[in-house]
Structure formats: structure tokens, C-alpha cells
Amino acid sequence: MKQRTVLTSPSASAPPRRPAKRRCAVAAIAALTLGATACTTAPATTSAPAAGPPGAPQRGFTLVASGDVLPHDSIIRQARADAGGDGYDFAPMLAGVKSVVSRADLAICHMETVYGDADGPYSGYPAFVSPPQVAAGLRATGYDSCSTASNHSLDDGPAGIRRTLDALDEAGIAHAGSARTAAEAARPALLKAGAARVAQLAYTYGTNGRPLPEGRPWAVDLIDRDTIVADARAARKAGADVVVVSLHWGTEWQDEPDEDQLSLGRALTASATAGRPDIDLILGTHAHVPQAYEKVNGTYVVYGMGDQIAGMMVDHSGARDDRGNMSSIGRFTFVPPVAPGRRWEVSRAEFVPQYFDLNSNRVLNLGSPGSGHDDVRAHIHRVVLSRGAARHGLTAGR
């Protein structure tokens, strides 16, 4: 049976993730390694709760992660229909992968859009405002935490962030990447999985040209290499055994990771303290298409998982592109360190191909026997394995 414990919720009075320092952000992915354009001071770090009594046997854990939840108008209409015209129910469209998600010790999603009021109004592309019932559907599927930093994080300003995080809190889902207050921005999602404490950090390349709200430079975490490393180290000092970084990055509609993804991935996975890597897993979103998994400097990088939920996707040329409804779930089994001061290692790495079927408006687990869509599955396999991850043990799961 899945056991999950949220050690610190970003909204609770929990230990901050960073020592007193300048929180910095950049305006675009082109400035990944440059200085910040807006900064504020975060409070000091204190220790997180212990994972268990001294000397207790340590148990490994499984972590699953999936791609962008992007409710277009058609998705909102389907959720209305699935609720019988009274409210919105997003659980049925995710039911096909519930067995994969709910069996994991820790399940992470990416909530790309912000939520509206309980009675609407709601909208799809280009400025997304989604029903808050999305959160309940994610929880019913088994998700424990969501990254919320994306190019759509400011589609409805600070109010959209507040409503989104309020709804996730109500559903019992932790979150990282956007914040209602400076104090909240200084804390990661810190969760328990097996015997491990897992910190999730999340960042986006930008916010579609929308400036960070005046006086709230902490509202959305923007990608900056030095800030990410500092945050990861602070999370480790606060008690995290495993640090997971969610990145909203890359070039839309491009199967291959772009140079910014490759260079940032190399830099982040090379960062270490006392010989121990600062970051244990990188999870990518944004490109709308599945991208490769790769082991870089001994750490798995998922460049892009693709869209888990989305309506009919149209690429930059204006043509329908079915790749926008293809994605993967990453599943990683972590085992305890072999000696003090060593990292928790990934002993098994898998990917589960998914497809959002527009005929039924349902997520399909293409790892299940007889699931069909052989051409879609073959494309996902080809892209996910395109950078040689199979040599390091990555396999297809179900």
C-alpha cells in the first residue's frame, strides 16, 4: 500500500530551504548562467524533521513523475461532462495511469496552468485559467506534489497563483515553483518516501513576457544555475536525502533537447558538495513533445516528459501535431546510500509511455498489454532512448 507523508508543506510553518542570501531570477533561458534581474532576501535555514529513529533500517522508494497538465477548453468541457454537468471531475481522464501513479511511494506532476474561482470563469489557450477541481483529480490519481513554475504561472497574475496553491493545499498536494508569500518561496516541497526525505525544487525559463508582480520577485522561480545549486544545497542542509529539480525549459515541438538544456543539465549534475552530487534527479517539461532521458555525470536527466493532459495540439506552423498528446512517466527506484555521506542511488530506471486519446479524452497507459497505438508507443520509445539511456539501464515499464 502506498504510504506518503508530507514533512513540510510550502504553506505551513515549516523550515525554510535557504540560508540568508539573495534570491535571484533571470528573464529568459538565454540568461541561464547570468546574474539576476530581481532579488530579495530569504530567511535562514533550520533542520527538517528526522526520517526515523537513529539506527532504524532504511527502505528504498519509488518515484514517478509525469508531464504537463494543460487543460484546454475541450478538456474543461470533458471534465464538466464527467461530473454529470455539476462541477468538474478530472479523475476519469487520468484513471488509465492511476495504477502506475498510486503504486509509487512518491508521485510528482507538473501543473502548468493556474486555477480560477470555484464558479469560474475558465479559459484555455492562450491565457489558461483552469477549474480548481483539477487538484482533486490529481490527488485521486495518487499525486503527492506538483511543480507549478511554468510560462503560464502568471496568466492570471498573483490571484491565479494564490487560487492554485490554495486548491493544491486543500487537496493535500505539495507544490514547488510559485508562491503566495516570500516566506513560502523560501521553502521547498519536502516529502517523505520510504526512509528518505525528498525535496522538490521547481523553476521556469520565463513567464511569456509577463513581468514578475511588483514587490513580489519571489512569486515564480525562474531558472538561474547559481540559484538552483544554492537552493539544492540549502535543501540538503535542511535534511533532504534526495533533491529533485523540476525544470520548465527547452524548445517547443523539438524532440531533441536544445543546447541550453544540455549545458544546464551538465552544469547542474556536475555540482557537488564534499563529493556528493547536489542534485539527484532532473525532471523536464514544456516542449509539448516527449524528449530523451539521459544519465549525465551519474545523474538522470529527463529533458522532457511531454503533455500528459492537453487538447488538440497545433504546432508553430499551424498544423495539428499528435506528438503534443504523447508523453512518458518516469519511474525511478532509489536505494539507500552504501556509506555515510554518499548519495541515494537510482537502482532501476524506467519509462512508461502515455497517450492522451482525443477520441475518448482519456490518458492511456501504452505500457499495458493490448493498449494499441503501436506507432505512438514506438515514437516515444525512440525519442526517450535517443541519447543512449538504455546503456545505463533505462527500460520500458508498464
C-alpha positions in Angstrom: 0.0 0.0 0.0 1.3 3.4 -0.9 2.5 5.4 2.1 3.2 9.1 1.8 4.0 11.8 4.3 4.4 15.5 3.6 7.1 16.6 6.0 6.8 20.3 5.1 4.1 21.9 3.0 5.1 25.2 1.4 2.1 26.8 3.0 2.8 25.5 6.5 5.1 27.0 9.1 8.0 24.8 8.0 11.7 25.2 7.9 12.9 27.5 5.1 15.0 25.9 2.4 17.7 28.5 2.0 20.2 30.3 4.2 20.0 34.1 4.3 21.0 35.1 0.8 19.9 36.9 -2.3 17.1 35.1 -4.2 17.7 35.8 -7.9 15.9 35.3 -11.2 16.6 35.8 -14.9 14.3 36.9 -17.6 14.9 34.2 -20.2 16.5 30.9 -20.8 19.3 32.6 -22.7 20.5 34.1 -19.4 20.8 30.7 -17.6 24.3 31.5 -16.3 24.0 35.3 -15.9 23.2 37.4 -12.9 19.8 38.1 -11.5 17.4 40.8 -12.6 15.4 40.8 -9.3 16.4 39.7 -5.8 15.1 39.6 -2.3 16.4 38.2 0.9 15.2 34.8 2.2 15.2 33.7 5.8 17.7 31.3 7.4 17.6 27.5 7.1 16.8 25.2 10.0 16.7 21.4 10.2 13.8 19.4 8.9 12.2 16.6 10.9 14.1 13.4 11.1 13.2 10.5 8.8 13.1 8.0 11.7 14.8 6.9 14.9 18.6 6.5 14.9 19.6 3.1 13.7 16.3 2.3 12.1 16.6 0.2 8.9 16.4 2.3 5.8 14.0 1.4 3.0 14.3 2.5 -0.6 11.5 4.1 -2.5 10.0 4.5 -6.0 9.4 8.0 -7.5 7.2 8.6 -10.6 6.9 11.8 -12.5 4.8 12.9 -15.4 4.5 15.8 -17.8 2.4 18.9 -18.4 -1.2 19.1 -17.3 -2.6 21.6 -19.8 -6.4 21.9 -19.7 -7.6 23.4 -23.0 -11.2 24.3 -23.5 -12.0 20.8 -24.7 -10.5 19.3 -21.6 -12.6 21.6 -19.3 -15.8 20.6 -21.2 -14.9 16.9 -20.8 -14.4 17.3 -17.1 -17.8 19.0 -16.9 -19.4 16.1 -18.7 -17.6 13.6 -16.5 -19.1 15.4 -13.5 -22.5 15.0 -14.9 -22.8 18.7 -15.6 -22.5 19.6 -11.9 -18.9 20.8 -11.3 -15.8 19.3 -12.9 -14.2 15.9 -12.5 -10.7 15.3 -13.8 -10.2 11.9 -12.3 -11.8 9.8 -15.1 -9.4 11.1 -17.7 -6.4 10.1 -15.6 -7.8 6.7 -14.5 -5.7 4.9 -17.1 -2.5 5.7 -15.3 -3.7 5.6 -11.7 -2.2 2.1 -11.2 1.2 3.5 -12.1 1.0 6.7 -10.1 -0.7 5.4 -7.0 1.7 2.5 -6.5 4.7 4.7 -6.3 6.0 5.9 -2.9 6.2 9.5 -4.3 4.4 10.8 -7.4 5.2 14.2 -8.9 3.1 16.0 -11.6 3.5 19.3 -13.4 0.6 21.7 -13.1 1.3 24.1 -16.0 -1.8 26.3 -15.6 -3.3 28.4 -12.8 -6.8 27.9 -11.3 -9.8 30.2 -11.3 -12.5 30.7 -8.7 -14.8 27.8 -7.8 -17.5 29.2 -10.1 -15.3 30.3 -12.9 -14.9 31.7 -15.5 -12.3 29.4 -17.0 -10.3 29.6 -20.2 -7.9 27.6 -22.3 -5.2 28.9 -24.7 -3.6 31.4 -24.7 -4.2 32.6 -21.2 -5.1 29.5 -19.2 -7.4 29.6 -16.1 -8.4 26.1 -15.1 -11.1 24.8 -12.7 -9.6 24.2 -9.2 -11.1 20.7 -9.3 -8.0 19.7 -11.3 -6.3 19.4 -8.0 -8.8 16.9 -6.6 -8.4 14.8 -9.8 -4.6 14.7 -9.4 -4.9 13.7 -5.8 -7.4 11.0 -6.6 -4.9 9.6 -9.2 -2.2 9.4 -6.5 -0.1 12.5 -7.0 1.7 13.9 -3.9 3.4 17.0 -5.2 3.3 19.2 -8.3 5.7 21.7 -9.8 3.9 25.0 -10.6 6.6 27.1 -12.2 5.8 27.5 -15.9 5.4 30.1 -18.7 1.7 30.2 -17.7 2.2 30.8 -14.0 1.3 34.5 -14.3 -1.6 34.0 -16.8 -4.0 35.4 -14.1 -1.5 37.4 -12.0 -0.9 36.8 -8.3 -4.5 35.9 -7.8 -4.1 32.9 -10.1 -1.1 31.7 -8.1 -3.0 32.1 -4.8 -6.0 30.2 -6.1 -3.9 27.4 -7.5 -1.8 26.8 -4.4 -4.9 27.1 -2.2 -6.6 24.4 -4.2 -3.5 22.1 -4.1 -3.3 22.6 -0.3 -6.9 21.7 0.1 -6.4 18.5 -2.0 -3.3 17.6 0.1 -0.8 18.1 -2.7 2.5 19.7 -2.0 3.9 22.2 -4.6 7.1 24.0 -5.6 7.9 26.7 -8.1 5.4 29.5 -7.3 4.5 31.2 -4.0 2.0 33.4 -2.3 4.5 34.9 0.1 8.2 35.5 0.4 8.3 33.0 3.3 6.6 30.3 1.3 9.0 30.9 -1.6 11.9 30.1 0.8 10.6 26.6 1.4 10.7 23.6 -0.9 8.2 20.8 -1.0 9.8 18.4 1.5 8.3 14.9 1.5 8.9 11.5 3.0 9.3 8.5 0.7 10.4 5.2 2.3 13.2 6.2 4.7 14.2 9.2 2.6 13.3 12.9 2.8 12.8 14.2 -0.7 13.0 17.9 -1.6 11.4 19.2 -4.8 12.5 22.4 -6.3 11.0 23.9 -9.5 11.9 26.7 -12.0 10.8 28.0 -15.4 12.6 29.7 -18.2 10.1 32.6 -18.2 6.5 33.7 -18.0 5.6 34.6 -21.6 6.8 38.1 -21.2 4.7 38.9 -18.2 6.9 40.6 -15.5 7.1 39.3 -12.0 4.5 41.2 -9.9 5.7 44.4 -8.4 7.1 43.8 -5.0 6.9 40.0 -5.5 10.1 38.9 -7.2 9.6 35.6 -5.4 6.2 34.8 -7.0 7.7 32.4 -9.6 11.1 30.8 -9.5 13.0 31.5 -12.7 15.9 29.4 -14.0 19.3 30.5 -12.9 22.1 28.0 -12.5 23.7 29.5 -9.4 20.3 29.9 -7.6 19.3 26.3 -8.3 22.6 25.0 -7.0 22.3 27.2 -3.8 18.7 26.1 -3.3 19.7 22.4 -3.7 22.5 22.8 -1.2 20.2 24.6 1.3 17.6 21.8 0.9 20.3 19.2 1.6 21.4 21.1 4.8 17.7 21.3 5.8 17.6 17.5 5.8 16.8 16.4 2.3 18.3 13.0 1.4 17.3 13.3 -2.2 16.9 16.6 -4.2 14.7 16.6 -7.3 14.7 19.6 -9.6 11.8 20.3 -12.0 12.6 22.5 -14.9 10.2 24.1 -17.4 12.6 24.5 -20.3 13.5 23.6 -23.8 12.3 24.5 -27.3 8.6 23.7 -28.1 8.0 21.0 -30.6 11.6 19.9 -30.7 12.2 16.2 -30.0 15.9 16.8 -29.2 17.0 18.8 -26.1 18.4 22.2 -27.1 21.8 23.5 -26.2 20.5 25.4 -23.2 19.0 22.2 -21.8 22.2 20.2 -22.5 24.5 22.8 -21.0 22.4 23.5 -17.9 21.9 19.7 -17.4 25.7 19.2 -17.5 26.3 22.1 -15.1 23.7 21.1 -12.5 24.7 17.4 -12.5 28.3 18.3 -12.1 27.7 20.4 -9.0 28.7 18.5 -5.8 29.5 19.2 -2.2 32.1 17.1 -0.4 32.0 14.7 -3.3 28.2 14.2 -3.1 26.1 15.5 -6.0 23.9 18.4 -5.0 21.0 17.2 -7.3 19.8 13.7 -7.6 17.2 13.9 -10.5 16.1 16.5 -13.1 12.6 16.4 -14.5 11.9 18.5 -17.6 8.6 19.8 -19.0 7.4 22.5 -21.5 8.3 21.3 -25.0 4.9 19.7 -25.6 6.6 16.6 -27.0 8.5 13.7 -25.4 12.2 14.2 -25.2 15.1 12.0 -24.2 16.2 10.6 -20.8 19.9 10.7 -20.3 22.4 9.9 -17.5 24.7 12.9 -17.1 27.6 12.9 -14.7 25.9 9.9 -13.0 22.5 11.6 -12.6 19.4 11.0 -14.6 18.1 14.0 -16.6 14.6 13.8 -18.2 14.7 16.5 -20.8 11.0 16.5 -21.4 8.1 14.2 -20.5 5.6 15.8 -22.9 2.0 16.7 -22.3 0.1 14.3 -20.0 -3.3 16.2 -20.5 -3.9 18.5 -23.4 -6.5 19.1 -26.1 -5.7 19.0 -29.8 -2.2 20.4 -30.2 -1.2 22.7 -33.0 2.5 23.3 -33.7 4.1 26.6 -34.8 3.2 26.0 -38.4 -0.5 25.9 -37.5 -0.7 22.1 -38.2 -2.2 19.6 -35.9 0.7 17.6 -34.3 -0.2 14.4 -32.4 3.2 14.5 -30.6 1.6 17.1 -28.4 -0.5 14.3 -26.9 2.3 11.9 -26.3 4.3 11.7 -23.1 6.1 9.4 -20.7 6.0 8.7 -17.0 9.5 8.4 -15.5 9.8 5.8 -12.7 13.0 5.7 -10.6 13.8 3.3 -7.8 16.1 4.8 -5.2 18.1 2.8 -2.7 19.8 4.0 0.5 23.5 5.0 0.4 26.1 2.4 0.8 28.0 4.5 3.3 27.5 7.8 5.2 27.9 10.8 3.1 27.2 9.0 -0.1 24.1 9.6 -2.3 20.9 7.7 -2.6 21.4 5.8 -5.9 18.9 5.0 -8.7 18.9 1.2 -8.8 16.3 1.0 -11.5 15.1 3.5 -14.1 12.0 3.0 -16.3 9.7 5.0 -18.5 6.1 4.3 -19.2 4.7 5.6 -22.5 1.4 7.5 -22.3 -1.0 8.9 -24.9 -3.9 11.3 -24.4 -6.6 9.9 -26.7 -8.6 12.8 -28.1 -11.5 10.5 -29.1 -12.2 9.5 -25.5 -10.3 12.3 -23.8 -8.5 9.8 -21.6 -4.9 9.2 -20.7 -3.8 5.8 -22.0 -1.1 3.7 -20.5 0.7 2.4 -23.5 2.8 0.1 -21.4 -0.2 -2.0 -20.7 -0.6 -5.2 -22.8 -3.0 -4.7 -25.7 -3.1 -0.9 -25.3 -2.8 -0.4 -29.0 -1.3 2.7 -30.7 1.8 0.9 -31.7 3.1 3.8 -33.8 2.8 6.2 -30.9 4.5 3.8 -28.5 7.3 3.3 -31.0 7.8 7.0 -31.4 8.0 7.6 -27.6 10.5 4.7 -27.2 12.7 6.0 -30.0 12.8 9.5 -28.6 13.2 8.6 -24.9 16.1 6.3 -25.7 17.7 8.5 -28.3 20.6 9.7 -26.1 21.8 6.2 -25.0 20.0 5.9 -21.7 19.4 2.2 -22.4 23.2 1.7 -21.9 22.7 2.8 -18.3 19.8 0.5 -17.6 16.7 2.6 -18.6 13.9 0.2 -19.6 10.3 0.5 -20.7 7.8 -0.2 -17.9 4.1 -0.7 -17.5 
